[in-house]
Amino acid sequence: MHALRGQLLCNLGVMLDIRFQRRGNIKDLHKAIALHRETLALRPVGHPDRSLSLNNLANGLCTRFKHRGHEKDLDDAIGRSLSLNNLAEDLSSRFEHQGNDQDLDEAIVLHREALALLPVGHPHRSMSLNNLAKGLAVQLRAPRQ
């Protein structure tokens, strides 16, 4: 397997997402989701681009839910949101132990992405809001290196 396969699949998936938004061909969105799933499979936990792949897949699933109304797409997207949240929590913990500002910054970005995937009224939304708040507050208090 070529070393750039994950990046190329990711780029193609994003381009299909964009084409779907412009032309509205649902086949583009289906293919984009399939490519995002394949990309995610190539990026195990700990891979620096895993959060991007999780986010791309979750966004595609949310978009498809909005267009087709299949509950499974929304459930899958929410599951990805929880994965983003967990990854953000891990980065926050590492920041607390090692003090790397980049970990805290990335955690906040991931918390925002996770929150964006949870619709108003979802039972996990308040947890996500709280976590986004446990990162912004820490960021305000932490001296920057």
Backbone as a printed PyTorch tensor [residue, N CA C, xyz], in Angstrom:
tensor([[[  0.8520,  -1.1790,   0.0000],
         [  0.0000,   0.0000,   0.0000],
         [  0.8990,   1.2450,   0.0000]],

        [[  0.5190,   2.2060,  -0.7780],
         [  1.2910,   3.4390,  -0.9050],
         [  1.1330,   4.2960,   0.3490]],

        [[  2.2030,   4.9590,   0.7610],
         [  2.2110,   5.7560,   1.9930],
         [  1.2210,   6.9210,   1.9450]],

        [[  0.9250,   7.4250,   0.7740],
         [  0.0180,   8.5640,   0.6450],
         [ -1.4440,   8.1620,   0.4060]],

        [[ -1.7400,   6.8820,   0.4350],
         [ -3.1020,   6.4100,   0.1390],
         [ -4.1500,   7.0920,   1.0190]],

        [[ -3.9130,   7.1660,   2.3140],
         [ -4.8740,   7.7890,   3.2200],
         [ -5.1430,   9.2390,   2.8660]],

        [[ -4.0850,   9.9830,   2.5800],
         [ -4.2430,  11.3910,   2.2190],
         [ -4.9980,  11.5510,   0.9070]],

        [[ -4.6720,  10.7050,  -0.0630],
         [ -5.3470,  10.7920,  -1.3600],
         [ -6.8300,  10.4340,  -1.2520]],

        [[ -7.1340,   9.4030,  -0.4790],
         [ -8.5370,   9.0330,  -0.2610],
         [ -9.2930,  10.1570,   0.4330]],

        [[ -8.6460,  10.7570,   1.4230],
         [ -9.2540,  11.8670,   2.1560],
         [ -9.5590,  13.0270,   1.2090]],

        [[ -8.5870,  13.3870,   0.3870],
         [ -8.7750,  14.4940,  -0.5530],
         [ -9.8990,  14.2110,  -1.5430]],

        [[ -9.9490,  12.9940,  -2.0520],
         [-11.0090,  12.6340,  -2.9880],
         [-12.3760,  12.6910,  -2.3120]],

        [[-12.4480,  12.1860,  -1.0800],
         [-13.7060,  12.2520,  -0.3360],
         [-14.1750,  13.6830,  -0.1300]],

        [[-13.2510,  14.5740,   0.2170],
         [-13.6000,  15.9820,   0.4150],
         [-14.0920,  16.6000,  -0.8940]],

        [[-13.4270,  16.2790,  -1.9910],
         [-13.8540,  16.8250,  -3.2870],
         [-15.2510,  16.3310,  -3.6580]],

        [[-15.5480,  15.0770,  -3.3650],
         [-16.8940,  14.5550,  -3.6300],
         [-17.9250,  15.2240,  -2.7250]],

        [[-17.5400,  15.5240,  -1.4770],
         [-18.4320,  16.2760,  -0.5830],
         [-18.7820,  17.6270,  -1.2060]],

        [[-17.7680,  18.2980,  -1.7070],
         [-17.9640,  19.6200,  -2.3070],
         [-18.8370,  19.5120,  -3.5630]],

        [[-18.5700,  18.5090,  -4.3850],
         [-19.3740,  18.3480,  -5.5990],
         [-20.8260,  18.0420,  -5.2540]],

        [[-21.0380,  17.2480,  -4.2000],
         [-22.4170,  16.9900,  -3.7730],
         [-23.1010,  18.2950,  -3.3660]],

        [[-22.4010,  19.1240,  -2.6140],
         [-22.9910,  20.3910,  -2.1720],
         [-23.3560,  21.2820,  -3.3520]],

        [[-22.5820,  21.2190,  -4.4110],
         [-22.8410,  22.0820,  -5.5720],
         [-23.8540,  21.5030,  -6.5400]],

        [[-23.8180,  20.1740,  -6.7370],
         [-24.6770,  19.5590,  -7.7560],
         [-25.8430,  18.7610,  -7.1830]],

        [[-25.7040,  18.3410,  -5.9250],
         [-26.7980,  17.6130,  -5.2810],
         [-26.9570,  16.1610,  -5.6840]],

        [[-25.9370,  15.5630,  -6.3000],
         [-26.0090,  14.1520,  -6.6930],
         [-25.6810,  13.2790,  -5.4870]],

        [[-26.6750,  12.5770,  -4.9810],
         [-26.5240,  11.7800,  -3.7530],
         [-25.4550,  10.6960,  -3.9100]],

        [[-25.2040,  10.2460,  -5.1460],
         [-24.1590,   9.2350,  -5.3630],
         [-22.7870,   9.7770,  -4.9650]],

        [[-22.5580,  11.0730,  -5.1820],
         [-21.2950,  11.6790,  -4.7520],
         [-21.1550,  11.6080,  -3.2380]],

        [[-22.2380,  11.8750,  -2.5310],
         [-22.1910,  11.8290,  -1.0750],
         [-21.9760,  10.4030,  -0.5770]],

        [[-22.6460,   9.4260,  -1.1750],
         [-22.4420,   8.0210,  -0.7880],
         [-20.9740,   7.6180,  -0.9840]],

        [[-20.4100,   7.9890,  -2.1230],
         [-19.0200,   7.6400,  -2.4070],
         [-18.0690,   8.3620,  -1.4480]],

        [[-18.3600,   9.6290,  -1.1450],
         [-17.5250,  10.3820,  -0.2010],
         [-17.5210,   9.6990,   1.1620]],

        [[-18.6870,   9.2810,   1.6330],
         [-18.7710,   8.5980,   2.9330],
         [-17.9690,   7.3070,   2.9070]],

        [[-18.0760,   6.5540,   1.8240],
         [-17.3090,   5.3080,   1.7030],
         [-15.8070,   5.5920,   1.7410]],

        [[-15.3840,   6.6510,   1.0630],
         [-13.9620,   7.0100,   1.0750],
         [-13.5090,   7.4800,   2.4570]],

        [[-14.3580,   8.2240,   3.1510],
         [-14.0080,   8.6620,   4.5060],
         [-13.8960,   7.4590,   5.4480]],

        [[-14.7680,   6.4770,   5.2760],
         [-14.6640,   5.2470,   6.0950],
         [-13.3480,   4.5200,   5.8020]],

        [[-13.0060,   4.4130,   4.5270],
         [-11.7640,   3.7360,   4.1460],
         [-10.5460,   4.4840,   4.6890]],

        [[-10.5850,   5.8010,   4.6100],
         [ -9.4990,   6.6120,   5.1470],
         [ -9.3560,   6.4080,   6.6480]],

        [[-10.4770,   6.4100,   7.3500],
         [-10.4510,   6.2170,   8.7940],
         [ -9.8350,   4.8660,   9.1620]],

        [[-10.1400,   3.8450,   8.3770],
         [ -9.5730,   2.5160,   8.6320],
         [ -8.0490,   2.5070,   8.4950]],

        [[ -7.5210,   3.4290,   7.6920],
         [ -6.0650,   3.5260,   7.5080],
         [ -5.3910,   4.3840,   8.5700]],

        [[ -6.2020,   5.0070,   9.4150],
         [ -5.6730,   5.9190,  10.4320],
         [ -6.0870,   5.4480,  11.8240]],

        [[ -5.3170,   4.5370,  12.4130],
         [ -5.6690,   3.9950,  13.7300],
         [ -5.5370,   5.0360,  14.8400]],

        [[ -6.0360,   4.6900,  16.0080],
         [ -5.9060,   5.5770,  17.1680],
         [ -4.4450,   5.9530,  17.3330]],

        [[ -4.2050,   7.2450,  17.5070],
         [ -2.8510,   7.7510,  17.6400],
         [ -2.3140,   8.3750,  16.3570]],

        [[ -2.9550,   8.0810,  15.2310],
         [ -2.5260,   8.6820,  13.9630],
         [ -2.8240,  10.1790,  14.0030]],

        [[ -1.9010,  11.0240,  13.5610],
         [ -2.1100,  12.4730,  13.6810],
         [ -3.3030,  13.0090,  12.8850]],

        [[ -3.7540,  12.2930,  11.8660],
         [ -4.8910,  12.7610,  11.0700],
         [ -6.1890,  12.0130,  11.3580]],

        [[ -6.2030,  11.2050,  12.4100],
         [ -7.4130,  10.4420,  12.7250],
         [ -8.5970,  11.3550,  13.0320]],

        [[ -8.3730,  12.4260,  13.7770],
         [ -9.4840,  13.3100,  14.1170],
         [-10.0830,  13.9430,  12.8630]],

        [[ -9.2520,  14.2860,  11.8920],
         [ -9.7460,  14.8260,  10.6300],
         [-10.6350,  13.8080,   9.9240]],

        [[-10.1990,  12.5670,   9.9070],
         [-10.9960,  11.5150,   9.2600],
         [-12.3100,  11.2820,   9.9880]],

        [[-12.2800,  11.2690,  11.3130],
         [-13.5080,  11.1320,  12.0850],
         [-14.4680,  12.2800,  11.7760]],

        [[-13.9360,  13.4770,  11.7230],
         [-14.7570,  14.6480,  11.4610],
         [-15.3520,  14.6080,  10.0540]],

        [[-14.5340,  14.2710,   9.0560],
         [-15.0410,  14.1880,   7.6820],
         [-16.1590,  13.1690,   7.5580]],

        [[-15.9680,  12.0170,   8.1700],
         [-16.9870,  10.9760,   8.1100],
         [-18.2600,  11.4200,   8.8230]],

        [[-18.1160,  11.9900,   9.9980],
         [-19.2880,  12.4370,  10.7530],
         [-20.0540,  13.5200,   9.9940]],

        [[-19.3380,  14.4480,   9.3880],
         [-20.0030,  15.5000,   8.6150],
         [-20.7660,  14.9220,   7.4230]],

        [[-20.1590,  13.9760,   6.7340],
         [-20.8420,  13.3320,   5.6070],
         [-22.0950,  12.6030,   6.0520]],

        [[-22.0060,  11.9020,   7.1760],
         [-23.1750,  11.1860,   7.6970],
         [-24.2860,  12.1450,   8.1080]],

        [[-23.9100,  13.2600,   8.7320],
         [-24.9150,  14.2700,   9.1080],
         [-25.5920,  14.8560,   7.8760]],

        [[-24.8080,  15.1360,   6.8600],
         [-25.3630,  15.6830,   5.6230],
         [-26.3320,  14.6900,   4.9990]],

        [[-25.9350,  13.4300,   4.9580],
         [-26.8160,  12.4140,   4.3670],
         [-28.0830,  12.2540,   5.1940]],

        [[-27.9600,  12.3480,   6.5100],
         [-29.1630,  12.2800,   7.3470],
         [-30.1150,  13.4210,   7.0000]],

        [[-29.5750,  14.6120,   6.8430],
         [-30.4150,  15.7740,   6.5320],
         [-31.1230,  15.6130,   5.1910]],

        [[-30.4920,  14.9180,   4.2450],
         [-31.0860,  14.7510,   2.9190],
         [-31.9880,  13.5260,   2.8030]],

        [[-31.7040,  12.4830,   3.5500],
         [-32.4690,  11.2430,   3.4110],
         [-33.2840,  10.8700,   4.6390]],

        [[-32.8900,  11.3960,   5.8020],
         [-33.6430,  11.1450,   7.0220],
         [-33.4490,   9.7810,   7.6470]],

        [[-32.3820,   9.0700,   7.2960],
         [-32.1290,   7.7550,   7.8920],
         [-31.4810,   7.9200,   9.2610]],

        [[-32.1510,   7.4030,  10.2680],
         [-31.6750,   7.5230,  11.6530],
         [-30.2820,   6.9310,  11.8400]],

        [[-29.9680,   5.8640,  11.1250],
         [-28.6600,   5.2150,  11.2860],
         [-27.5180,   6.1790,  10.9620]],

        [[-27.6940,   7.0110,   9.9440],
         [-26.6500,   7.9850,   9.6190],
         [-26.4150,   8.9390,  10.7750]],

        [[-27.4910,   9.4010,  11.3830],
         [-27.3560,  10.3180,  12.5150],
         [-26.7130,   9.6110,  13.7060]],

        [[-27.1290,   8.3800,  13.9760],
         [-26.5260,   7.6130,  15.0720],
         [-25.0300,   7.4050,  14.8480]],

        [[-24.6530,   7.0770,  13.6080],
         [-23.2290,   6.8920,  13.2950],
         [-22.4560,   8.1920,  13.4730]],

        [[-23.0390,   9.2920,  13.0330],
         [-22.3750,  10.5940,  13.1760],
         [-22.1730,  10.9430,  14.6430]],

        [[-23.1760,  10.6720,  15.4540],
         [-23.0740,  10.9540,  16.8870],
         [-22.0060,  10.0860,  17.5220]],

        [[-21.9070,   8.8490,  17.0820],
         [-20.8400,   7.9760,  17.5730],
         [-19.4690,   8.5480,  17.2510]],

        [[-19.3390,   9.1390,  16.0640],
         [-18.0750,   9.7700,  15.7020],
         [-17.8400,  10.9880,  16.5860]],

        [[-18.9110,  11.7010,  16.9080],
         [-18.7890,  12.8590,  17.7870],
         [-18.2250,  12.4410,  19.1400]],

        [[-18.7140,  11.3300,  19.6420],
         [-18.2100,  10.8440,  20.9320],
         [-16.7410,  10.4490,  20.8300]],

        [[-16.3390,   9.9020,  19.6830],
         [-14.9260,   9.5740,  19.4800],
         [-14.0670,  10.8290,  19.4660]],

        [[-14.5570,  11.8800,  18.7940],
         [-13.8350,  13.1500,  18.7980],
         [-13.7160,  13.6930,  20.2150]],

        [[-14.8010,  13.5940,  20.9570],
         [-14.8030,  14.0660,  22.3380],
         [-13.7860,  13.2880,  23.1770]],

        [[-13.7550,  11.9750,  23.0050],
         [-12.8020,  11.1560,  23.7580],
         [-11.3630,  11.5090,  23.4050]],

        [[-11.1020,  11.7210,  22.1200],
         [ -9.7640,  12.1080,  21.6990],
         [ -9.3870,  13.4610,  22.3020]],

        [[-10.3380,  14.3920,  22.3140],
         [-10.0870,  15.7040,  22.9150],
         [ -9.7760,  15.5710,  24.4040]],

        [[-10.4940,  14.7080,  25.0820],
         [-10.2390,  14.4900,  26.5090],
         [ -8.8450,  13.9180,  26.7400]],

        [[ -8.4160,  13.0140,  25.8630],
         [ -7.0680,  12.4510,  25.9820],
         [ -6.0040,  13.5310,  25.7980]],

        [[ -6.2240,  14.4080,  24.8230],
         [ -5.2820,  15.5080,  24.6050],
         [ -5.2620,  16.4670,  25.7990]],

        [[ -6.4300,  16.7110,  26.3770],
         [ -6.5010,  17.5750,  27.5680],
         [ -5.7220,  16.9700,  28.7220]],

        [[ -5.8500,  15.6690,  28.8890],
         [ -5.1020,  14.9870,  29.9530],
         [ -3.6030,  15.0870,  29.7200]],

        [[ -3.2030,  14.9030,  28.4720],
         [ -1.7790,  15.0050,  28.1700],
         [ -1.2770,  16.4260,  28.4180]],

        [[ -2.1130,  17.4250,  28.0880],
         [ -1.7380,  18.8040,  28.3690],
         [ -1.5230,  19.0010,  29.8660]],

        [[ -2.4220,  18.4610,  30.6710],
         [ -2.3150,  18.6130,  32.1250],
         [ -1.0310,  17.9890,  32.6610]],

        [[ -0.5900,  16.8930,  32.0450],
         [  0.6040,  16.2100,  32.5230],
         [  1.8980,  16.7570,  31.9200]],

        [[  1.8440,  17.1890,  30.6620],
         [  3.0710,  17.6040,  29.9880],
         [  3.1340,  19.0980,  29.7020]],

        [[  2.0000,  19.7790,  29.7480],
         [  1.9830,  21.2200,  29.5600],
         [  2.1740,  21.7050,  28.1350]],

        [[  1.9510,  20.8430,  27.1420],
         [  2.1200,  21.2300,  25.7430],
         [  0.8870,  22.0110,  25.2760]],

        [[  1.0800,  23.2910,  24.9700],
         [ -0.0330,  24.1470,  24.5450],
         [ -0.7380,  23.6210,  23.3010]],

        [[ -0.0300,  22.9820,  22.4040],
         [ -0.6390,  22.4520,  21.1860],
         [ -1.6720,  21.3880,  21.5050]],

        [[ -1.4350,  20.5830,  22.5400],
         [ -2.4190,  19.5760,  22.9430],
         [ -3.7240,  20.2360,  23.3720]],

        [[ -3.6150,  21.2940,  24.1550],
         [ -4.8100,  21.9990,  24.6170],
         [ -5.5400,  22.6620,  23.4490]],

        [[ -4.7970,  23.2840,  22.5460],
         [ -5.4130,  23.9230,  21.3820],
         [ -6.1540,  22.9020,  20.5260]],

        [[ -5.5310,  21.7590,  20.2630],
         [ -6.1620,  20.7070,  19.4670],
         [ -7.3860,  20.1390,  20.1780]],

        [[ -7.3090,  19.9900,  21.4940],
         [ -8.4560,  19.4870,  22.2600],
         [ -9.6570,  20.4190,  22.0990]],

        [[ -9.4210,  21.7110,  22.1470],
         [-10.5140,  22.6810,  21.9970],
         [-11.1270,  22.5910,  20.6020]],

        [[-10.2930,  22.4660,  19.5850],
         [-10.7990,  22.3130,  18.2160],
         [-11.6660,  21.0610,  18.1170]],

        [[-11.1960,  19.9620,  18.6780],
         [-11.9540,  18.7050,  18.6260],
         [-13.2570,  18.8010,  19.4080]],

        [[-13.2420,  19.4700,  20.5520],
         [-14.4800,  19.6540,  21.3160],
         [-15.4900,  20.4580,  20.5070]],

        [[-15.0330,  21.4650,  19.7980],
         [-15.9400,  22.2550,  18.9460],
         [-16.5170,  21.3990,  17.8240]],

        [[-15.6740,  20.5800,  17.2120],
         [-16.1360,  19.7010,  16.1380],
         [-17.1510,  18.6890,  16.6660]],

        [[-16.8700,  18.1330,  17.8400],
         [-17.7970,  17.1650,  18.4390],
         [-19.1390,  17.8220,  18.7410]],

        [[-19.1010,  19.0170,  19.2900],
         [-20.3320,  19.7480,  19.6070],
         [-21.1480,  20.0330,  18.3550]],

        [[-20.4720,  20.3880,  17.2710],
         [-21.1700,  20.7060,  16.0220],
         [-21.9250,  19.5050,  15.4620]],

        [[-21.5310,  18.3050,  15.8440],
         [-22.1840,  17.0960,  15.3440],
         [-23.3870,  16.6640,  16.1850]],

        [[-23.5780,  17.3020,  17.3210],
         [-24.6870,  16.9330,  18.2040],
         [-25.8150,  17.9480,  18.0790]],

        [[-26.9810,  17.5210,  17.6080],
         [-28.0890,  18.4690,  17.4560],
         [-28.6070,  18.9430,  18.8120]],

        [[-29.2040,  20.1310,  18.8100],
         [-29.8310,  20.6580,  20.0270],
         [-30.8470,  19.6280,  20.5210]],

        [[-30.8160,  19.3760,  21.8110],
         [-31.7260,  18.4020,  22.3980],
         [-31.1380,  17.0100,  22.5550]],

        [[-29.9870,  16.7610,  21.9420],
         [-29.3620,  15.4450,  22.0870],
         [-28.8560,  15.2970,  23.5150]],

        [[-29.0280,  14.1140,  24.1240],
         [-28.6330,  13.9360,  25.5310],
         [-27.1390,  14.1290,  25.8100]],

        [[-26.2840,  13.9740,  24.8150],
         [-24.8450,  14.1600,  25.0300],
         [-24.3870,  15.5930,  24.7590]],

        [[-25.2770,  16.4400,  24.2750],
         [-24.8780,  17.8100,  23.9270],
         [-24.3890,  18.5910,  25.1460]],

        [[-25.0640,  18.4380,  26.2850],
         [-24.6420,  19.1900,  27.4740],
         [-23.2410,  18.7520,  27.9360]],

        [[-22.9340,  17.4750,  27.8150],
         [-21.6050,  16.9780,  28.1630],
         [-20.5780,  17.6170,  27.2310]],

        [[-20.8960,  17.6680,  25.9600],
         [-19.9810,  18.2380,  24.9920],
         [-19.7770,  19.7330,  25.2380]],

        [[-20.8520,  20.4380,  25.5390],
         [-20.7410,  21.8620,  25.8790],
         [-19.8630,  22.0600,  27.1060]],

        [[-20.0650,  21.2200,  28.1070],
         [-19.2790,  21.2930,  29.3270],
         [-17.8050,  21.0680,  29.0330]],

        [[-17.5010,  20.0720,  28.2170],
         [-16.1100,  19.7800,  27.8960],
         [-15.4670,  20.9260,  27.1210]],

        [[-16.1960,  21.5080,  26.2190],
         [-15.6750,  22.6460,  25.4630],
         [-15.4480,  23.8430,  26.3850]],

        [[-16.3180,  23.9460,  27.4030],
         [-16.1940,  25.0790,  28.3090],
         [-14.9120,  25.0750,  29.0280]],

        [[-14.4520,  22.6880,  29.9770],
         [-13.4030,  22.3200,  30.8000],
         [-12.1880,  22.6800,  30.2210]],

        [[-12.0490,  23.0060,  28.4150],
         [-10.8300,  23.3330,  27.6720],
         [-10.5980,  24.8250,  27.6160]],

        [[-11.6930,  25.6650,  27.2610],
         [-11.5660,  27.1180,  27.1640],
         [-11.1660,  27.7310,  28.5050]],

        [[-11.7340,  27.2460,  29.5950],
         [-11.3840,  27.7700,  30.9200],
         [ -9.9280,  27.4630,  31.2550]],

        [[ -9.4960,  26.2670,  30.9530],
         [ -8.0960,  25.8970,  31.2060],
         [ -7.1750,  26.7590,  30.3530]],

        [[ -7.5710,  26.9850,  29.1150],
         [ -6.7640,  27.8000,  28.2110],
         [ -6.5900,  29.2260,  28.7480]],

        [[ -7.6640,  29.7460,  29.3330],
         [ -7.5820,  31.1140,  29.8870],
         [ -6.6410,  31.1810,  31.0860]],

        [[ -6.6510,  30.1260,  31.8870],
         [ -5.8260,  30.1180,  33.1130],
         [ -4.3800,  29.7330,  32.8690]],

        [[ -4.1430,  28.9750,  31.7980],
         [ -2.8020,  28.4130,  31.5770],
         [ -1.8560,  29.4730,  31.0150]],

        [[ -0.6890,  29.5830,  31.6130],
         [  0.3110,  30.4740,  31.0110],
         [  0.7870,  29.8620,  29.6980]],

        [[  0.8680,  30.6720,  28.6670],
         [  1.2870,  30.1930,  27.3550],
         [  2.8000,  30.0870,  27.2930]],

        [[  3.2610,  29.0000,  26.6960],
         [  4.7130,  28.7810,  26.5750],
         [  5.2340,  29.4080,  25.3200]]])
